[in-house]
Amino acid sequence: MKRTDLERALRMAGCYLKREGASHCLWINPRTGVVEAVPRHAEIKEPLARKILKSLSA
């Protein structure tokens, strides 16, 4: 999955970008308070993308 597609899905679920680091971006779900690291690769493997979406309740 492309990172832009994952970020779009996260935004549609109500999550927002908390901060950007050198190799990861931190996304937060304001309803649950869960923070998840998203790698800054162009392509993110499907199992990792599913894990990120599941943990952020997206």
PQR file of N, CA, C, O and H, with PARSE charges and radii, in Angstrom:
ATOM      1  N   MET A   1       0.839  -1.163   0.000 -0.4000 1.5000
ATOM      2  CA  MET A   1       0.000   0.000   0.000 -0.0000 2.0000
ATOM      3  C   MET A   1       0.894   1.240   0.000  0.5500 1.7000
ATOM      4  O   MET A   1       1.905   1.291   0.702 -0.5500 1.4000
ATOM      5  N   LYS A   2       0.519   2.206  -0.773 -0.4000 1.5000
ATOM      6  CA  LYS A   2       1.286   3.448  -0.802 -0.0000 2.0000
ATOM      7  C   LYS A   2       1.021   4.231   0.489  0.5500 1.7000
ATOM      8  O   LYS A   2      -0.079   4.199   1.041 -0.5500 1.4000
ATOM      9  H   LYS A   2      -0.301   2.165  -1.343  0.4000 1.0000
ATOM     10  N   ARG A   3       2.046   4.924   0.946 -0.4000 1.5000
ATOM     11  CA  ARG A   3       1.916   5.690   2.188 -0.0000 2.0000
ATOM     12  C   ARG A   3       0.829   6.742   2.070  0.5500 1.7000
ATOM     13  O   ARG A   3       0.099   6.983   3.031 -0.5500 1.4000
ATOM     14  H   ARG A   3       2.939   4.950   0.498  0.4000 1.0000
ATOM     15  N   THR A   4       0.709   7.370   0.916 -0.4000 1.5000
ATOM     16  CA  THR A   4      -0.313   8.408   0.740 -0.0000 2.0000
ATOM     17  C   THR A   4      -1.719   7.818   0.889  0.5500 1.7000
ATOM     18  O   THR A   4      -2.604   8.469   1.444 -0.5500 1.4000
ATOM     19  H   THR A   4       1.302   7.174   0.135  0.4000 1.0000
ATOM     20  N   ASP A   5      -1.930   6.589   0.397 -0.4000 1.5000
ATOM     21  CA  ASP A   5      -3.232   5.940   0.545 -0.0000 2.0000
ATOM     22  C   ASP A   5      -3.522   5.632   2.010  0.5500 1.7000
ATOM     23  O   ASP A   5      -4.650   5.799   2.473 -0.5500 1.4000
ATOM     24  H   ASP A   5      -1.210   6.061  -0.054  0.4000 1.0000
ATOM     25  N   LEU A   6      -2.502   5.184   2.735 -0.4000 1.5000
ATOM     26  CA  LEU A   6      -2.663   4.901   4.159 -0.0000 2.0000
ATOM     27  C   LEU A   6      -2.975   6.183   4.924  0.5500 1.7000
ATOM     28  O   LEU A   6      -3.862   6.190   5.777 -0.5500 1.4000
ATOM     29  H   LEU A   6      -1.585   5.049   2.359  0.4000 1.0000
ATOM     30  N   GLU A   7      -2.266   7.255   4.633 -0.4000 1.5000
ATOM     31  CA  GLU A   7      -2.507   8.521   5.315 -0.0000 2.0000
ATOM     32  C   GLU A   7      -3.904   9.042   5.008  0.5500 1.7000
ATOM     33  O   GLU A   7      -4.561   9.604   5.884 -0.5500 1.4000
ATOM     34  H   GLU A   7      -1.545   7.249   3.940  0.4000 1.0000
ATOM     35  N   ARG A   8      -4.363   8.862   3.778 -0.4000 1.5000
ATOM     36  CA  ARG A   8      -5.712   9.291   3.407 -0.0000 2.0000
ATOM     37  C   ARG A   8      -6.755   8.516   4.218  0.5500 1.7000
ATOM     38  O   ARG A   8      -7.729   9.098   4.695 -0.5500 1.4000
ATOM     39  H   ARG A   8      -3.829   8.405   3.066  0.4000 1.0000
ATOM     40  N   ALA A   9      -6.551   7.204   4.375 -0.4000 1.5000
ATOM     41  CA  ALA A   9      -7.476   6.379   5.153 -0.0000 2.0000
ATOM     42  C   ALA A   9      -7.475   6.802   6.621  0.5500 1.7000
ATOM     43  O   ALA A   9      -8.521   6.811   7.269 -0.5500 1.4000
ATOM     44  H   ALA A   9      -5.760   6.731   3.988  0.4000 1.0000
ATOM     45  N   LEU A  10      -6.304   7.149   7.138 -0.4000 1.5000
ATOM     46  CA  LEU A  10      -6.217   7.591   8.525 -0.0000 2.0000
ATOM     47  C   LEU A  10      -6.950   8.918   8.731  0.5500 1.7000
ATOM     48  O   LEU A  10      -7.653   9.093   9.727 -0.5500 1.4000
ATOM     49  H   LEU A  10      -5.454   7.141   6.611  0.4000 1.0000
ATOM     50  N   ARG A  11      -6.788   9.846   7.793 -0.4000 1.5000
ATOM     51  CA  ARG A  11      -7.470  11.139   7.904 -0.0000 2.0000
ATOM     52  C   ARG A  11      -8.986  10.963   7.842  0.5500 1.7000
ATOM     53  O   ARG A  11      -9.721  11.608   8.590 -0.5500 1.4000
ATOM     54  H   ARG A  11      -6.217   9.703   6.984  0.4000 1.0000
ATOM     55  N   MET A  12      -9.447  10.095   6.955 -0.4000 1.5000
ATOM     56  CA  MET A  12     -10.884   9.856   6.819 -0.0000 2.0000
ATOM     57  C   MET A  12     -11.449   9.240   8.098  0.5500 1.7000
ATOM     58  O   MET A  12     -12.632   9.408   8.394 -0.5500 1.4000
ATOM     59  H   MET A  12      -8.850   9.571   6.348  0.4000 1.0000
ATOM     60  N   ALA A  13     -10.613   8.527   8.858 -0.4000 1.5000
ATOM     61  CA  ALA A  13     -11.053   7.911  10.112 -0.0000 2.0000
ATOM     62  C   ALA A  13     -10.975   8.882  11.282  0.5500 1.7000
ATOM     63  O   ALA A  13     -11.321   8.511  12.403 -0.5500 1.4000
ATOM     64  H   ALA A  13      -9.652   8.390   8.618  0.4000 1.0000
ATOM     65  N   GLY A  14     -10.532  10.114  11.052 -0.4000 1.5000
ATOM     66  CA  GLY A  14     -10.488  11.108  12.110 -0.0000 2.0000
ATOM     67  C   GLY A  14      -9.136  11.228  12.788  0.5500 1.7000
ATOM     68  O   GLY A  14      -9.000  11.986  13.749 -0.5500 1.4000
ATOM     69  H   GLY A  14     -10.251  10.415  10.141  0.4000 1.0000
ATOM     70  N   CYS A  15      -8.135  10.503  12.316 -0.4000 1.5000
ATOM     71  CA  CYS A  15      -6.799  10.585  12.911 -0.0000 2.0000
ATOM     72  C   CYS A  15      -6.064  11.791  12.327  0.5500 1.7000
ATOM     73  O   CYS A  15      -6.410  12.286  11.254 -0.5500 1.4000
ATOM     74  H   CYS A  15      -8.245   9.887  11.536  0.4000 1.0000
ATOM     75  N   TYR A  16      -5.052  12.248  13.046 -0.4000 1.5000
ATOM     76  CA  TYR A  16      -4.252  13.349  12.523 -0.0000 2.0000
ATOM     77  C   TYR A  16      -2.780  13.140  12.845  0.5500 1.7000
ATOM     78  O   TYR A  16      -2.425  12.363  13.732 -0.5500 1.4000
ATOM     79  H   TYR A  16      -4.771  11.845  13.917  0.4000 1.0000
ATOM     80  N   LEU A  17      -1.941  13.836  12.117 -0.4000 1.5000
ATOM     81  CA  LEU A  17      -0.494  13.737  12.258 -0.0000 2.0000
ATOM     82  C   LEU A  17      -0.071  14.505  13.504  0.5500 1.7000
ATOM     83  O   LEU A  17      -0.316  15.707  13.613 -0.5500 1.4000
ATOM     84  H   LEU A  17      -2.229  14.467  11.396  0.4000 1.0000
ATOM     85  N   LYS A  18       0.567  13.806  14.446 -0.4000 1.5000
ATOM     86  CA  LYS A  18       1.021  14.448  15.684 -0.0000 2.0000
ATOM     87  C   LYS A  18       2.366  15.121  15.467  0.5500 1.7000
ATOM     88  O   LYS A  18       2.539  16.298  15.787 -0.5500 1.4000
ATOM     89  H   LYS A  18       0.765  12.830  14.358  0.4000 1.0000
ATOM     90  N   ARG A  19       3.337  14.358  14.911 -0.4000 1.5000
ATOM     91  CA  ARG A  19       4.635  14.950  14.603 -0.0000 2.0000
ATOM     92  C   ARG A  19       5.357  14.071  13.598  0.5500 1.7000
ATOM     93  O   ARG A  19       5.017  12.902  13.417 -0.5500 1.4000
ATOM     94  H   ARG A  19       3.197  13.403  14.651  0.4000 1.0000
ATOM     95  N   GLU A  20       6.356  14.646  12.947 -0.4000 1.5000
ATOM     96  CA  GLU A  20       7.173  13.917  11.982 -0.0000 2.0000
ATOM     97  C   GLU A  20       8.570  13.754  12.545  0.5500 1.7000
ATOM     98  O   GLU A  20       9.151  14.690  13.093 -0.5500 1.4000
ATOM     99  H   GLU A  20       6.633  15.596  13.094  0.4000 1.0000
ATOM    100  N   GLY A  21       9.098  12.551  12.401 -0.4000 1.5000
ATOM    101  CA  GLY A  21      10.466  12.272  12.809 -0.0000 2.0000
ATOM    102  C   GLY A  21      11.311  12.020  11.582  0.5500 1.7000
ATOM    103  O   GLY A  21      10.874  12.271  10.459 -0.5500 1.4000
ATOM    104  H   GLY A  21       8.626  11.790  11.956  0.4000 1.0000
ATOM    105  N   ALA A  22      12.521  11.525  11.788 -0.4000 1.5000
ATOM    106  CA  ALA A  22      13.432  11.280  10.678 -0.0000 2.0000
ATOM    107  C   ALA A  22      12.983  10.093   9.833  0.5500 1.7000
ATOM    108  O   ALA A  22      13.057  10.138   8.606 -0.5500 1.4000
ATOM    109  H   ALA A  22      12.876  11.321  12.700  0.4000 1.0000
ATOM    110  N   SER A  23      12.515   9.024  10.493 -0.4000 1.5000
ATOM    111  CA  SER A  23      12.158   7.822   9.749 -0.0000 2.0000
ATOM    112  C   SER A  23      10.704   7.407   9.937  0.5500 1.7000
ATOM    113  O   SER A  23      10.223   6.523   9.228 -0.5500 1.4000
ATOM    114  H   SER A  23      12.455   8.987  11.491  0.4000 1.0000
ATOM    115  N   HIS A  24       9.989   8.032  10.887 -0.4000 1.5000
ATOM    116  CA  HIS A  24       8.596   7.692  11.135 -0.0000 2.0000
ATOM    117  C   HIS A  24       7.787   8.966  11.384  0.5500 1.7000
ATOM    118  O   HIS A  24       8.325   9.995  11.793 -0.5500 1.4000
ATOM    119  H   HIS A  24      10.380   8.750  11.463  0.4000 1.0000
ATOM    120  N   CYS A  25       6.486   8.868  11.126 -0.4000 1.5000
ATOM    121  CA  CYS A  25       5.542   9.917  11.483 -0.0000 2.0000
ATOM    122  C   CYS A  25       4.629   9.342  12.554  0.5500 1.7000
ATOM    123  O   CYS A  25       4.252   8.173  12.478 -0.5500 1.4000
ATOM    124  H   CYS A  25       6.050   8.032  10.794  0.4000 1.0000
ATOM    125  N   LEU A  26       4.270  10.136  13.539 -0.4000 1.5000
ATOM    126  CA  LEU A  26       3.375   9.678  14.588 -0.0000 2.0000
ATOM    127  C   LEU A  26       1.970  10.191  14.311  0.5500 1.7000
ATOM    128  O   LEU A  26       1.749  11.394  14.174 -0.5500 1.4000
ATOM    129  H   LEU A  26       4.576  11.087  13.600  0.4000 1.0000
ATOM    130  N   TRP A  27       1.027   9.262  14.231 -0.4000 1.5000
ATOM    131  CA  TRP A  27      -0.376   9.573  14.014 -0.0000 2.0000
ATOM    132  C   TRP A  27      -1.131   9.266  15.289  0.5500 1.7000
ATOM    133  O   TRP A  27      -0.792   8.321  16.001 -0.5500 1.4000
ATOM    134  H   TRP A  27       1.206   8.285  14.342  0.4000 1.0000
ATOM    135  N   ILE A  28      -2.158  10.060  15.585 -0.4000 1.5000
ATOM    136  CA  ILE A  28      -2.938   9.882  16.801 -0.0000 2.0000
ATOM    137  C   ILE A  28      -4.429   9.840  16.460  0.5500 1.7000
ATOM    138  O   ILE A  28      -4.908  10.551  15.577 -0.5500 1.4000
ATOM    139  H   ILE A  28      -2.433  10.827  15.006  0.4000 1.0000
ATOM    140  N   ASN A  29      -5.137   8.990  17.186 -0.4000 1.5000
ATOM    141  CA  ASN A  29      -6.589   8.950  17.108 -0.0000 2.0000
ATOM    142  C   ASN A  29      -7.098   9.723  18.320  0.5500 1.7000
ATOM    143  O   ASN A  29      -6.944   9.247  19.444 -0.5500 1.4000
ATOM    144  H   ASN A  29      -4.748   8.413  17.904  0.4000 1.0000
ATOM    145  N   PRO A  30      -7.696  10.894  18.133 -0.5600 1.5000
ATOM    146  CA  PRO A  30      -8.088  11.719  19.282  0.2800 2.0000
ATOM    147  C   PRO A  30      -9.201  11.096  20.125  0.5500 1.7000
ATOM    148  O   PRO A  30      -9.321  11.414  21.308 -0.5500 1.4000
ATOM    149  N   ARG A  31     -10.013  10.220  19.544 -0.4000 1.5000
ATOM    150  CA  ARG A  31     -11.097   9.592  20.312 -0.0000 2.0000
ATOM    151  C   ARG A  31     -10.556   8.585  21.318  0.5500 1.7000
ATOM    152  O   ARG A  31     -11.067   8.481  22.433 -0.5500 1.4000
ATOM    153  H   ARG A  31      -9.916   9.962  18.583  0.4000 1.0000
ATOM    154  N   THR A  32      -9.513   7.833  20.923 -0.4000 1.5000
ATOM    155  CA  THR A  32      -8.980   6.793  21.803 -0.0000 2.0000
ATOM    156  C   THR A  32      -7.667   7.194  22.451  0.5500 1.7000
ATOM    157  O   THR A  32      -7.287   6.619  23.472 -0.5500 1.4000
ATOM    158  H   THR A  32      -9.097   7.917  20.017  0.4000 1.0000
ATOM    159  N   GLY A  33      -6.965   8.168  21.883 -0.4000 1.5000
ATOM    160  CA  GLY A  33      -5.673   8.592  22.413 -0.0000 2.0000
ATOM    161  C   GLY A  33      -4.522   7.696  22.007  0.5500 1.7000
ATOM    162  O   GLY A  33      -3.407   7.861  22.501 -0.5500 1.4000
ATOM    163  H   GLY A  33      -7.274   8.635  21.055  0.4000 1.0000
ATOM    164  N   VAL A  34      -4.774   6.742  21.107 -0.4000 1.5000
ATOM    165  CA  VAL A  34      -3.734   5.819  20.660 -0.0000 2.0000
ATOM    166  C   VAL A  34      -2.821   6.530  19.665  0.5500 1.7000
ATOM    167  O   VAL A  34      -3.284   7.235  18.768 -0.5500 1.4000
ATOM    168  H   VAL A  34      -5.680   6.608  20.705  0.4000 1.0000
ATOM    169  N   VAL A  35      -1.514   6.332  19.841 -0.4000 1.5000
ATOM    170  CA  VAL A  35      -0.514   6.899  18.935 -0.0000 2.0000
ATOM    171  C   VAL A  35       0.187   5.744  18.238  0.5500 1.7000
ATOM    172  O   VAL A  35       0.544   4.754  18.876 -0.5500 1.4000
ATOM    173  H   VAL A  35      -1.138   5.759  20.570  0.4000 1.0000
ATOM    174  N   GLU A  36       0.386   5.868  16.924 -0.4000 1.5000
ATOM    175  CA  GLU A  36       1.020   4.807  16.143 -0.0000 2.0000
ATOM    176  C   GLU A  36       2.062   5.428  15.218  0.5500 1.7000
ATOM    177  O   GLU A  36       1.847   6.495  14.644 -0.5500 1.4000
ATOM    178  H   GLU A  36       0.097   6.673  16.406  0.4000 1.0000
ATOM    179  N   ALA A  37       3.192   4.741  15.084 -0.4000 1.5000
ATOM    180  CA  ALA A  37       4.256   5.189  14.192 -0.0000 2.0000
ATOM    181  C   ALA A  37       4.011   4.647  12.783  0.5500 1.7000
ATOM    182  O   ALA A  37       3.739   3.459  12.606 -0.5500 1.4000
ATOM    183  H   ALA A  37       3.367   3.874  15.551  0.4000 1.0000
ATOM    184  N   VAL A  38       4.109   5.520  11.792 -0.4000 1.5000
ATOM    185  CA  VAL A  38       3.955   5.140  10.388 -0.0000 2.0000
ATOM    186  C   VAL A  38       5.289   5.406   9.704  0.5500 1.7000
ATOM    187  O   VAL A  38       5.776   6.537   9.721 -0.5500 1.4000
ATOM    188  H   VAL A  38       4.330   6.485  11.935  0.4000 1.0000
ATOM    189  N   PRO A  39       5.892   4.373   9.098 -0.5600 1.5000
ATOM    190  CA  PRO A  39       7.188   4.584   8.449  0.2800 2.0000
ATOM    191  C   PRO A  39       7.066   5.525   7.255  0.5500 1.7000
ATOM    192  O   PRO A  39       6.003   5.637   6.644 -0.5500 1.4000
ATOM    193  N   ARG A  40       8.159   6.193   6.936 -0.4000 1.5000
ATOM    194  CA  ARG A  40       8.150   7.167   5.851 -0.0000 2.0000
ATOM    195  C   ARG A  40       8.598   6.561   4.525  0.5500 1.7000
ATOM    196  O   ARG A  40       9.162   7.262   3.684 -0.5500 1.4000
ATOM    197  H   ARG A  40       9.022   6.102   7.433  0.4000 1.0000
ATOM    198  N   HIS A  41       8.354   5.276   4.331 -0.4000 1.5000
ATOM    199  CA  HIS A  41       8.671   4.623   3.063 -0.0000 2.0000
ATOM    200  C   HIS A  41       7.568   4.941   2.069  0.5500 1.7000
ATOM    201  O   HIS A  41       6.436   5.229   2.457 -0.5500 1.4000
ATOM    202  H   HIS A  41       7.896   4.707   5.013  0.4000 1.0000
ATOM    203  N   ALA A  42       7.902   4.887   0.782 -0.4000 1.5000
ATOM    204  CA  ALA A  42       6.899   5.118  -0.258 -0.0000 2.0000
ATOM    205  C   ALA A  42       5.866   3.999  -0.264  0.5500 1.7000
ATOM    206  O   ALA A  42       4.674   4.249  -0.445 -0.5500 1.4000
ATOM    207  H   ALA A  42       8.821   4.653   0.467  0.4000 1.0000
ATOM    208  N   GLU A  43       6.320   2.772  -0.067 -0.4000 1.5000
ATOM    209  CA  GLU A  43       5.444   1.600  -0.018 -0.0000 2.0000
ATOM    210  C   GLU A  43       5.488   1.007   1.378  0.5500 1.7000
ATOM    211  O   GLU A  43       6.562   0.833   1.954 -0.5500 1.4000
ATOM    212  H   GLU A  43       7.288   2.569   0.080  0.4000 1.0000
ATOM    213  N   ILE A  44       4.319   0.696   1.920 -0.4000 1.5000
ATOM    214  CA  ILE A  44       4.216   0.051   3.226 -0.0000 2.0000
ATOM    215  C   ILE A  44       3.568  -1.305   2.994  0.5500 1.7000
ATOM    216  O   ILE A  44       2.531  -1.394   2.338 -0.5500 1.4000
ATOM    217  H   ILE A  44       3.447   0.838   1.453  0.4000 1.0000
ATOM    218  N   LYS A  45       4.170  -2.358   3.527 -0.4000 1.5000
ATOM    219  CA  LYS A  45       3.651  -3.704   3.316 -0.0000 2.0000
ATOM    220  C   LYS A  45       2.245  -3.815   3.902  0.5500 1.7000
ATOM    221  O   LYS A  45       1.920  -3.196   4.915 -0.5500 1.4000
ATOM    222  H   LYS A  45       5.013  -2.285   4.061  0.4000 1.0000
ATOM    223  N   GLU A  46       1.414  -4.630   3.227 -0.4000 1.5000
ATOM    224  CA  GLU A  46       0.014  -4.765   3.599 -0.0000 2.0000
ATOM    225  C   GLU A  46      -0.208  -5.187   5.053  0.5500 1.7000
ATOM    226  O   GLU A  46      -1.056  -4.593   5.720 -0.5500 1.4000
ATOM    227  H   GLU A  46       1.678  -5.133   2.404  0.4000 1.0000
ATOM    228  N   PRO A  47       0.517  -6.189   5.578 -0.5600 1.5000
ATOM    229  CA  PRO A  47       0.266  -6.563   6.980  0.2800 2.0000
ATOM    230  C   PRO A  47       0.528  -5.411   7.954  0.5500 1.7000
ATOM    231  O   PRO A  47      -0.211  -5.246   8.925 -0.5500 1.4000
ATOM    232  N   LEU A  48       1.555  -4.626   7.708 -0.4000 1.5000
ATOM    233  CA  LEU A  48       1.858  -3.483   8.567 -0.0000 2.0000
ATOM    234  C   LEU A  48       0.780  -2.416   8.438  0.5500 1.7000
ATOM    235  O   LEU A  48       0.373  -1.825   9.438 -0.5500 1.4000
ATOM    236  H   LEU A  48       2.155  -4.760   6.919  0.4000 1.0000
ATOM    237  N   ALA A  49       0.314  -2.163   7.219 -0.4000 1.5000
ATOM    238  CA  ALA A  49      -0.739  -1.169   7.003 -0.0000 2.0000
ATOM    239  C   ALA A  49      -2.025  -1.587   7.726  0.5500 1.7000
ATOM    240  O   ALA A  49      -2.684  -0.753   8.346 -0.5500 1.4000
ATOM    241  H   ALA A  49       0.645  -2.643   6.407  0.4000 1.0000
ATOM    242  N   ARG A  50      -2.383  -2.869   7.649 -0.4000 1.5000
ATOM    243  CA  ARG A  50      -3.563  -3.369   8.354 -0.0000 2.0000
ATOM    244  C   ARG A  50      -3.413  -3.223   9.863  0.5500 1.7000
ATOM    245  O   ARG A  50      -4.371  -2.870  10.551 -0.5500 1.4000
ATOM    246  H   ARG A  50      -1.847  -3.547   7.145  0.4000 1.0000
ATOM    247  N   LYS A  51      -2.191  -3.496  10.394 -0.4000 1.5000
ATOM    248  CA  LYS A  51      -1.929  -3.372  11.832 -0.0000 2.0000
ATOM    249  C   LYS A  51      -2.089  -1.931  12.288  0.5500 1.7000
ATOM    250  O   LYS A  51      -2.675  -1.671  13.339 -0.5500 1.4000
ATOM    251  H   LYS A  51      -1.412  -3.782   9.835  0.4000 1.0000
ATOM    252  N   ILE A  52      -1.564  -0.985  11.496 -0.4000 1.5000
ATOM    253  CA  ILE A  52      -1.662   0.436  11.838 -0.0000 2.0000
ATOM    254  C   ILE A  52      -3.137   0.878  11.835  0.5500 1.7000
ATOM    255  O   ILE A  52      -3.585   1.552  12.762 -0.5500 1.4000
ATOM    256  H   ILE A  52      -1.087  -1.196  10.642  0.4000 1.0000
ATOM    257  N   LEU A  53      -3.881   0.500  10.799 -0.4000 1.5000
ATOM    258  CA  LEU A  53      -5.284   0.873  10.724 -0.0000 2.0000
ATOM    259  C   LEU A  53      -6.092   0.258  11.861  0.5500 1.7000
ATOM    260  O   LEU A  53      -6.982   0.903  12.416 -0.5500 1.4000
ATOM    261  H   LEU A  53      -3.517  -0.047  10.045  0.4000 1.0000
ATOM    262  N   LYS A  54      -5.780  -0.991  12.206 -0.4000 1.5000
ATOM    263  CA  LYS A  54      -6.506  -1.666  13.288 -0.0000 2.0000
ATOM    264  C   LYS A  54      -6.203  -1.011  14.636  0.5500 1.7000
ATOM    265  O   LYS A  54      -7.116  -0.778  15.428 -0.5500 1.4000
ATOM    266  H   LYS A  54      -5.057  -1.515  11.755  0.4000 1.0000
ATOM    267  N   SER A  55      -4.944  -0.716  14.899 -0.4000 1.5000
ATOM    268  CA  SER A  55      -4.593  -0.160  16.199 -0.0000 2.0000
ATOM    269  C   SER A  55      -5.122   1.260  16.385  0.5500 1.7000
ATOM    270  O   SER A  55      -5.387   1.681  17.511 -0.5500 1.4000
ATOM    271  H   SER A  55      -4.203  -0.906  14.256  0.4000 1.0000
ATOM    272  N   LEU A  56      -5.276   1.996  15.288 -0.4000 1.5000
ATOM    273  CA  LEU A  56      -5.833   3.349  15.374 -0.0000 2.0000
ATOM    274  C   LEU A  56      -7.354   3.340  15.211  0.5500 1.7000
ATOM    275  O   LEU A  56      -7.979   4.398  15.146 -0.5500 1.4000
ATOM    276  H   LEU A  56      -5.060   1.654  14.373  0.4000 1.0000
ATOM    277  N   SER A  57      -7.940   2.160  15.146 -0.4000 1.5000
ATOM    278  CA  SER A  57      -9.385   1.990  15.019 -0.0000 2.0000
ATOM    279  C   SER A  57      -9.925   2.716  13.790  0.5500 1.7000
ATOM    280  O   SER A  57     -10.989   3.333  13.835 -0.5500 1.4000
ATOM    281  H   SER A  57      -7.432   1.300  15.199  0.4000 1.0000
ATOM    282  N   ALA A  58      -9.180   2.633  12.703 -0.4000 1.5000
ATOM    283  CA  ALA A  58      -9.592   3.297  11.464 -0.0000 2.0000
ATOM    284  C   ALA A  58     -10.311   2.319  10.547  0.5500 1.7000
ATOM    285  O   ALA A  58     -10.734   2.695   9.454 -0.5500 1.4000
ATOM    286  H   ALA A  58      -8.316   2.132  12.667  0.4000 1.0000
TER
END
